[in-house]
Amino acid sequence: MAKKAMIERNKKRERMVAQYAAKRAELKSILADPNTSDEDFYIAQRKLTKLPKNSNPIRLRNRCSVTGRPRAYLRKYGVSRITFRELASQGKIPGVTKSSW
């Protein structure tokens, strides 16, 4: 089980990413546009750096939804390999069975 503080920190980052997503996308489109003047480009760049660091989606970490484990995360199921194995053995994941049975 991961530390509660780490899980909560990641949840806070998820909220921040959602909150600033539109503003970040708007500034990014200004930066990517080749027709933007140099002055507008630098203004957009400055505004982008003023946004909170945790509003950047890169800072999010995939975590197991059951235990909060950050490593060995299976995207398709949203859990870590350990939790996946336990749930599959109990038959709680539809369509997944052990190959040795």
WOQUI-V486365 format. One record per residue. N is the residue number from 0. PSI is psi in degrees with one decimal (999 if undefined). NEAR is the number of other ideal C-beta (glycine too) atoms within 8 Angstrom. Layout:
BEGIN
N|PSI|NEAR / N|PSI|NEAR
END
This chain:
BEGIN
0|129.8|4 / 1|159.7|11 / 2|140.7|6 / 3|-35.6|6 / 4|-38.5|6 / 5|-39.8|10 / 6|-44.8|11 / 7|-37.0|8 / 8|-40.9|8 / 9|-37.4|11 / 10|-40.0|8 / 11|-41.5|9 / 12|-39.5|11 / 13|-42.3|9 / 14|-41.5|8 / 15|-40.2|11 / 16|-44.0|14 / 17|-38.4|7 / 18|-41.1|7 / 19|5.9|11 / 20|-45.7|9 / 21|-45.5|6 / 22|-41.7|8 / 23|-41.9|12 / 24|-39.6|8 / 25|-45.8|8 / 26|-38.6|12 / 27|-37.9|9 / 28|-35.1|8 / 29|-41.9|11 / 30|-34.2|11 / 31|-19.8|5 / 32|121.3|7 / 33|-18.0|3 / 34|0.2|3 / 35|136.5|10 / 36|160.6|5 / 37|-40.0|6 / 38|-46.6|6 / 39|-37.0|9 / 40|-48.1|11 / 41|-34.0|8 / 42|-45.3|8 / 43|-39.0|12 / 44|-42.3|9 / 45|-42.4|8 / 46|-37.3|9 / 47|-39.3|11 / 48|-20.9|6 / 49|-19.3|5 / 50|152.8|12 / 51|143.2|6 / 52|-37.7|6 / 53|-3.3|9 / 54|-2.8|10 / 55|126.0|9 / 56|-19.4|6 / 57|-28.7|4 / 58|-5.2|9 / 59|149.0|9 / 60|130.3|6 / 61|126.9|6 / 62|150.2|11 / 63|132.6|13 / 64|-18.5|5 / 65|-52.4|7 / 66|-21.4|10 / 67|8.4|11 / 68|130.1|13 / 69|-16.9|10 / 70|161.1|5 / 71|47.7|7 / 72|129.6|12 / 73|110.9|10 / 74|-41.2|6 / 75|-34.2|4 / 76|-15.6|7 / 77|20.2|8 / 78|167.6|12 / 79|167.8|13 / 80|-35.1|7 / 81|-48.2|9 / 82|-39.4|12 / 83|-44.5|12 / 84|-42.0|8 / 85|-46.8|8 / 86|-38.1|10 / 87|-38.9|12 / 88|-34.2|7 / 89|-7.6|6 / 90|24.8|5 / 91|-5.6|5 / 92|115.1|9 / 93|134.9|3 / 94|2.9|4 / 95|124.9|5 / 96|157.5|6 / 97|140.9|6 / 98|-20.7|4 / 99|-3.1|3 / 100|999|4
END
